Amino acid sequence: MNQPRLAVLVSGRGSNLQALLDAMASGALAAEVVGVFSDRPDAAALQRVGAPMRWSEDARAFPDRAEFDARLADAVQACHPDWVICAGYMRILGEAFIERFRGRLLNIHPSLLPKYRGLKTHARALAAGDSDHGASVHFVVPELDAGAVVAQVHIPVLAGDTPDTLAARLIPREHALLVAVVALATAGRLAERDDVVYCDGQPVLKALTLDSAGQLTPTP
């Protein structure tokens, strides 16, 4: 039986990609990565898969965002993915790309959305005096980090935390969150319609929460 097919978009070291690969290797995630795509040919993440699965182009070499996005979208479509996962992909995707894969395009973001869309989320949480922080997995829409949130994981902000210590403590929980949500998606249990998340056919009006055991549970 064929496994659900994942295309993964990356820009950096690829720790979230590795979390997905490890979950597949252990049998915790029934899926296969069929392509890894980057806007940075030197991204370390590309080395985590074999050469036939790698695609990269330097986005800065293109005259505009639309042309790069069109090239990327064609490359992604060529591997016939069931889901497209933005796992540390740092470039904003254009509307045409998003519409092409709408409803099967997920992103992981290191904040408790709708707080702190964009960059430097750990520093912004600390500057605001937040008592907790976390990560979110959401469906991608044209507005930055504004799509319907599927699930979140929370961690406490500790006295003396810096952006680096907060990020380091969040990363393993972020990985677990991504794996759990992708497992829902590849099991056919997750959908998005009209900016609403559906799980098992029922609307998710509040983002699911990843508990300490790594399970997604309804948020009270």
PyMOL commands that set and color helices and strands:
alter all, ss='L'
color gray80, all
select helices_A, chain A and resi 15-26+44-48+51-53+59-61+65-78+95-101+121-127+163-186
alter helices_A, ss='H'
color red, helices_A
select strands_A, chain A and resi 5-10+32-38+54-56+83-86+105-109+132-139+149-156+190-193+196-199+202-204+208-210+216-217
alter strands_A, ss='S'
color yellow, strands_A
deselect
rebuild
show_as cartoon
